[in-house]
Amino acid sequence: MDAKDTEFLKRLTATFRVEATEHIRVLSSGLMELETAPESKRRAELIETVFREAHSLKGAARSVNLRDIESICQ
């Protein structure tokens, strides 16, 4: 890997950290609300949100070659 590729990967990883933090925040709050959401419609919305965030996190992890995180999100 040359210096240009190394620098690009560093920037990509820094971006991943920011994105991952937000995805994990939304995932956590969605899961916590899901535990107490009584309405069927709201539960369905929360499940959709949680799955969407996990899918986005999986793709972001793949872009920086973090296979463990990608696998967990699968």
C-alpha positions as CSV (number, residue, x, y, z in Angstrom):
1,M,0.0,0.0,0.0
2,D,1.5,3.4,-0.9
3,A,1.3,6.6,1.1
4,K,-1.7,7.8,-0.8
5,D,-3.7,4.7,-0.1
6,T,-2.7,4.7,3.6
7,E,-3.8,8.3,4.0
8,F,-7.1,7.5,2.2
9,L,-7.7,4.6,4.5
10,K,-7.0,6.7,7.6
11,R,-9.6,9.3,6.5
12,L,-12.1,6.6,5.6
13,T,-11.6,5.0,9.0
14,A,-12.1,8.3,10.8
15,T,-15.3,8.9,8.9
16,F,-16.4,5.3,9.8
17,R,-15.9,6.1,13.5
18,V,-18.2,9.1,13.3
19,E,-20.8,7.2,11.3
20,A,-20.6,4.1,13.5
21,T,-21.1,6.2,16.6
22,E,-24.3,7.6,15.2
23,H,-25.6,4.2,13.9
24,I,-24.9,2.6,17.3
25,R,-26.7,5.5,19.1
26,V,-29.8,5.0,16.9
27,L,-29.6,1.2,17.2
28,S,-29.4,1.4,21.0
29,S,-32.2,3.9,21.4
30,G,-34.4,1.9,19.0
31,L,-33.8,-1.3,20.8
32,M,-34.5,0.3,24.2
33,E,-37.7,1.8,23.0
34,L,-38.7,-1.5,21.3
35,E,-38.6,-3.1,24.8
36,T,-41.5,-0.9,25.9
37,A,-43.3,0.1,22.7
38,P,-46.9,-1.2,23.1
39,E,-48.3,-0.2,19.8
40,S,-47.9,-2.6,16.9
41,K,-47.4,0.2,14.4
42,R,-44.7,1.8,16.4
43,R,-42.9,-1.5,17.0
44,A,-42.9,-2.1,13.3
45,E,-41.3,1.3,12.7
46,L,-38.7,0.7,15.3
47,I,-37.8,-2.7,13.9
48,E,-37.4,-1.2,10.4
49,T,-35.2,1.6,11.9
50,V,-33.0,-0.9,13.7
51,F,-32.6,-3.1,10.7
52,R,-31.8,-0.1,8.5
53,E,-29.2,1.1,10.9
54,A,-27.6,-2.3,11.2
55,H,-27.5,-2.6,7.4
56,S,-25.8,0.8,7.1
57,L,-23.3,0.0,9.8
58,K,-22.5,-3.3,8.0
59,G,-21.8,-1.5,4.7
60,A,-19.7,1.1,6.4
61,A,-17.7,-1.6,8.2
62,R,-17.2,-3.5,5.0
63,S,-15.7,-0.3,3.4
64,V,-12.9,-0.2,6.0
65,N,-12.4,-4.0,6.1
66,L,-13.8,-4.5,9.6
67,R,-15.1,-8.0,9.0
68,D,-16.0,-8.6,12.7
69,I,-18.4,-5.7,12.8
70,E,-19.8,-6.5,9.4
71,S,-20.4,-10.1,10.5
72,I,-22.2,-9.0,13.7
73,C,-24.5,-6.7,11.7
74,Q,-25.3,-9.5,9.3
